[in-house]
Amino acid sequence: MNNSTRNLKMKKLLIATTALVATAGMASADITISGHAAAGIYSGLDTKAASSAAIAADSSSATAAKKTTANTGTAALEVAKLALLDAALDAYNASPTTANKTALDAAQAAYDLAVANDAAVDALIAGVAAVPKTYSGDGSYSNAGVDFTMTGATDNGISFSASVNIDAGMEVDTGDFELDGKDGGTAGLGSVSMSGTFGTLTFDDGGIENLYSDGLTNADVSYATTVGAVALTIAHDTAAATGSANSVSAGYSASGMDFTLTASEATAGTSTKLAVAYALNDTVSLSGKTDQAAGAESVQTIGATTTLNGVSVSVESANNSTWDVDLGYTAGGFALTYGVDETDGWTATATAALGGGATFAAGVNDEDSMYAGVSFAF
């Protein structure tokens, strides 16, 4: 056999081997394409245009002590505004000028708002002052999107996945009665993850929710695994300052009881939350949790949920004078919900499955916000 014949056979063998490897790679990979669309009308939705401003530091040690020892966020907010009101009153008593009277009236109005506006409590705990919401007028919305999900596996059994999505049109958040605005129609990268016997490692720049609270800064990297009977997840924000970059979640189930412990670093310390849920029987479930946010007093909450013949009732109450009651009814592909809380704020929604991946949804709340439309899944 001459050299040219030998080289030709080797080339054919190399091409055949390469084709076999490529074919095997394609066989172990999968790309799934799905789509979604929605259209409808809305009125008075929260535009999310309101901004937040940092609360000015108070040099008064007495006021700072009151903030630290306040039993609830509402009390802390009232204390902060009361301190400003006291200062304005002292200034007016010392010099009853028109300017000082105007400042006193403004401080009084701010304090009254702090007492009445429970929605500002969470903003105070987070270290920002809430700005009143702004609402949209009447309008219509329509949007559509395509999602690409890619999955595969290495030869040694490590599974991997990635996703890309393209969305365009006017977006409405029906769950929160918010008008999200127009999506630019550009491609967005979702998470990239790898899973194996070691657990699951996920990368998503700014797209992984803080495990303690979605109100805190998102993380970029997370790792989930199981240690014995405990499900453990750790999330890390690579861009966060030292002492506020990590959050963790641990879950354990035994004898019908589910325990979940979450914690997060914060500049004021460590925030922790312990929750327990227990299925009393097929229709009744009980729950309880204690939440210790950094720099605030702990809040204990108990709740119960029951479901029978399509009717559900859920109640929850906490020691900071907050409570929620939610009612629901489901029959076939039709569902009604109604919820109310201690502020007399309420929401009512209705959904109906139309078949073929189409769903009708409508909602209204105490702020005269409403939406109605149809969503599609492809």
N, C-alpha and C positions, 0 to 999 in steps of 0.2 A: 504494500500500500504506500503510495507516494505521499509526500507531505501535504500537497494541496487537497487530496482526498480526505486525509485525516483532519485537516483544519476545517474542511467543509462540514464533516460529521460533527465535530466539536461545536461548531457554530449552531447547527441544527439542534443539538442537545441543549445548548445554553438557551436558545430561544424557547424550546419546549419547556424547559425548567422554569424560565421566567414567566411564561404564560400560566403554568400551573400554580406558581406562587401568587400571581395576580388574581387568578380565578378563586383560589382559596381565600384570599383577602376579601374579595367581593362577597363571597358566600358567608363570611362571618360578620359582615357589616350590614347596616340597614339604615335607610333614610326614609323618614315618615313626613309627609306633607299634609297639613291640616289648615283649615281656614275658618274664619268667623266674620260675622257682619251684624250690624244693628242699626235700627232707624226708629225715630219716634219724635215726640214733642216734649217740651219741658217748660217750667215756669218757676221763677223764684229760687233757683238752685244756688247753693253756696259757691261763689266764684273762686274761692281760695286766694283772692287777691290781697286779703288783709296781711300785713306784714307784722313782724314782732320786733320789739325793741328791748334792749337789756334794761333791767331794773337798776336804777342808780344805787350805788353802794351807800349804805346808811352808816355813818360813823358812830351813831349812838350805841354804846355797848348794851344798854338796857333794851333797846329795840331789837338788837341782834339776839339777845338772850331770849326775848319773847318769841322771836321767829323760830329759834331752835327748839324751844320747849312747847310750841303750840301743839295741841292735841290733834288737829286736823289741818288740811291745807286751807280750808275756808277760814279757820281761826287765824292761821298765819297771814293770810291775805288781809284780813280785817286789822290785824295788829300792825302790819306795815303801813296801811293807809291811815290808821288811827294815829300813828306816830307823826305822819306828815300833817294830819289835821291838827294835832296838838301844837306842832311847831308853828303852823299858820295862825292858830288862835293866839299863841303867845306873842307873835309878831304884831297882830292886830291890837291886842290889849296894850302892848307897849307903845304902839303908834297907830291910832285908828284912822289911817289915811284911806282914800278911795282905792289906791292900788292894793293895799293890804287887805281891804274888804273884798276886793275881787279875787285875790289869791285865796282868802279864807273860803269864799263860796265855791271856788273850784275844788279845793281840798275836801270840803263837805260833800260835794257831788261825787268825787272819786271814792270817798269812803262809803257812801250809800250804795254806789254801784258794786263795790267789793262785797258788801253784805248780801246784795241781791243776786249777783251774777256768779253762780256756782261754776260756770264754764271757765272762769279765769283761774280756778284753783290749780288745775294741772299745769297751767302756764307758769304760775308762781313757783311751784315745786321744781319745775325745770329751769327756773332762773330767768324767765322772760315775762314781760307784761303782755297780756292778750290785747289785741286790737279788735274792735267790733267787726263782725262778719259783714261782707258785702254780698248782695244777691243779684242774680241775673234777672233780665226781663223775660218775656215769652220768646220762645224760639223752637227750632227743630234741630235734630242731630242725625247724622248718618256716618258710619265708619265701617271699615273693613280691614282685615289683616290676614296674613299668611304666616304660618309657623313651620319651620323646618327643624326636625329633631333627628340627630344623627347618633347612632349607637353602634358599638362594635366590641370586639374582644381580642386580646392578645393571645399568643400561643400558650402562655402560662396561666391563662384563666382570669386575667384582669379585665373587667368590663369598663368601657369608657363611653361617655356621651357628651354631646354639645348641642346647642340650639341657637337658631337665628330667627328673628321675627321681623316682619315689616308691617307697620300699621299706618293707616291714613284716615283722615276725617275728623269730625267733631266727637270727642270722647265724653261720656257721662258716667259717673260713678254712682250707680243706683243704690249701692249699699249705704253710702254716706250722704246721699242727696247733694252731690257735688258736680259742678260743671268743670271738667278737667281741661277743656279747651281743645284746640286743634293739634293733632299729631302730624309731624312733618313728613311722614311717609318714607323715612329713612330706615335702613336696616339696623337692627340692634342685636348685639351679642348677648345671649343668655349665659347660663352657667356652663362650665366645663367640669366634669367630674370623673373620678376613677374609683372603682369599687373592686374589692377582693376580700380574701380572708382577713386582711389587715383592717378592713373597715371601708369607709367612703371618704374621699378627699374631694372637696368642692372648691372651685375658684370662680368668683363672680365679683368683679370690682365694684364695690359699693352696692351690691345687690343682695346681700345676705342679711336678713333682719337680725337685730340684736335679740338674743335668746331670752332676755329678761323683759324687754319692752320694745315694741316696734316704734315707740316715740323717741328712742335713743338712736345714735348714729349707727348706720348699717356697717356690717363687716365685709371683708374681702375674701377671706379664706375660712373654711370650716372643716372639721374632722369629726366623723361620727363612727362609733364602734360599740360593741357590747362587751362588758366586763362581767362575767358570770351572768347574773340575772338583771344587771343594771344596764340600761341603754344610756350611753354617754355621748354628748355632743359639745364641742368647743368651737367657738367662733372668734376670729381675730381681725381687728381693723388695723391694717398696716400703717395707715396714715394718722392714727390717733396719737394723742399725747400719752406719755408714760403715766400709767395708773388708770387709764380709761379705755384700754384697747381690747380687753377680753371679756367674753361672756360665756357662761357654761350652763348646760341643762343635763339633769340626771333623772331618769324615770325607772320606776320599779313597780311590779304588779304581783299581788299575792292575795289569795282567798277573796277574790272579787273586789279588791281595793287597789286603786291606782294612785301611786305617789309620784309627784313631780317636784323637783327642786331646781330653781333657776336662780342665777346670780349674775351680776355685772359689775365691773369696776366703774367708778365714777370719781370725779375730782373731789367730791365731798365724802368719799368713802366707798363702801361696797353695798349695793342694793341686793336684797335676797327675797325670794318668794317661795313658800312651800304650800303646795296644793294637794288635796286628797279627794278622790271621788270613789263612791261606793254604790254599786247597783244593789239596792235592797231586794228587788225582785224584777220581773220582766217589765214592769210598768213604772216603777218608782226608783229614782236615783238621787242620792244625797251628795253634797259637795261642801268643802270648806277650804279656806286658805288664809294664810297670814302673809302680809306684804310689808316688808321693812325697806322703804326707800331711803337712800343715803341722805342724812341730814333731816329726816322727818320721823314722826312717831309711826309705829307700826299700825296697820289697819287689818282687822279681822273680818272675814266675810263668810257667811253660810248661805247655802242655797239648796233648792229641791226642784226636781223636774218629774212630772208624771205624764204619761201618754196612754190614752185608752180610746179605742174606736175612732182613731183619726184626730182626736182632740188632745192637744198638749198644753200644759200649764207649767211655767217656769217662774220661780220667785227667788230673789236674792237680796240679802240685807247685810249692811256693814255697820261697824261701830262708829263710823264717822257720819252717821245719819243719812247715808245714801241707800237707795233701794231700787230695784227693777222688777217689773212684772211683765211677762211675755205670754201671749196667748196665740195658739195656732190651730188651724184646722186643715186637714189634708184628705182629699177624696179623689182617687184616680190620679189624673195628672193636674189637678187643681189644688191650689194652696192659698190660704189666707193667714196673715199674721198681724198682730197688734201688740205694741209694746209701750209702756209708760214708766216714768221714773219719778223721783222725789221732786223734781223741778216742774212737774206737770207737763214735761215734754213728751210727746208721743209720736209714733210712726205707725202707719198702716200700709200693708203691701198685699198685692195679689199677683199670682203667677198661674199660667195655664200652659201645659204642653200641647202644641198644635200638631205634633207629629212631623216626621221627616227632618228632625233636628231644629225645628222652629219652636220658640217659646215666647209667649206674650207676658209682659210684666208691667205693672203700674204701681205707683206709690204716692203717698201724701203724708205730710207731717204738720206739727203744730206751728211751724214757721211759714205756712202757706207755700211750701215748696212741693212741687209735684213733677212726675214724669210718667209717660206711657209710651210703650213701643214694643217692637218685636226684635228678637235676636235670633241669629241663625248659626248653626255649626255645620261645617262641611267636612 
